[in-house]
Amino acid sequence: MFKRDVQRGHRAAGLVLTSVAAVLLASCGGGSLSEGGGGESGDNSGPVKIGLSVPVSGVYASLGEDMTQGFNLYLDENDGKLGGRDIEVVSADEGEGPETGVPATTKLVTQDQVSAVVGIVNSSVALGLQETFVQSEVPLIIANAGADDLTAEASPYIWRTSFTNGGVAAALGEAVAEDVGDGSVYLIAADYAAGEESVNGFKEAFEAAGGTVAGETYTPFGTTSDWQPYLSKIRSSGATAVYTFYAGAEAVNFVKQYSTFGLAEKTQLYGVGFLTEGGVLDAQGQAAVGTQTSLHYSDLLESDSNRRFVDAYQAAYDEVPTVYAVQAYDAAAALDAAIEGAESTDGAGIAEAMADVGEIDSPRGAWSFDENHNPDQPYYLREVQEGESGLGNVIVGKLTQ
Ligand code: BEZ
């Protein structure tokens, strides 16, 4: 049985983060790239403006809240400064997809003239923004969205503190192939870039390890509420296990319906860790027990730096941290090092300094950016188990890639 010394709990209301110089809510639209982005011209006085773009609404709103909390915790621990400079945070609501996320985030660059942007949950939003950041020479520090193509070729303006969709999914392939043996696995995911890449990454590694696929289905993103027709298909396929990609509100509904439909007892459920992360697991309750996932973090990770982080996060927000909070906390740490070493704090100056940030001392374990600007990190096999203080993602193994 695992032991937690922190309790999952309601979100602390009204936490005042006095260290953030100012938080402005940016609305959608506005500006053009030719108006110029990239913040101050480099006189290196006054606060550095950093954009924070995460979902405040839609399927992934809870992920956005966790990222905001992780980013703010780092700022709070550093007196509101990054690299010794005061920080002004300008916030935008990414919403549910590119139609909201692209204009809201573009405005941070063109109108608010930030020096860098942190955030972006949804892969389709990040893909829609990639060109904007490259052209305007402002760094985008992606703190979640896993679209493989974003970092297929390294750009000085695109950095990621999270994962690639293909990488975190592929990590699970061999372990599942070993588990199911002569059986087969059904693949089901949200129908957009992240779901497709997740299925493809898993399938490639799983089949290479001798696994058999029983079928593959994609469900409309953001509008599916009844999974029964898809669950019937899974049952009639005769699959012995299921691999899936869902996160946020979709993960809650899928896992609950998977259990209610009676599949959980006989058909082992696997997925990437977003399926059972944080508040999502609280909402799924007993329906999630036994689900196995791959991820680069669990709040139950045994290390001094994670214990310190979990305690600080719990003290600030009265709940345990998620991978989303860690990714945003690490984005702040990367910017801290970059601004410290930057010759100027406009977009180009920070982008140049990002190449030299070195090792990030993270709650997930120390990591560095690889040559494509993704974290070079291990993945863990996690299983939802009931412990003395509730449900948790217990680390049951380390995955090879
Ligand atoms: C993505 O769109 O890349 C994504 C969204 C939520 C969780 C993980 C990945």
Residues whose N, C-alpha, C, O or C-beta is under 5 A from the ligand:
A	BS01	BEZ	V121 N122 S123 N144 A145 G146 A147 A194 A247 F274
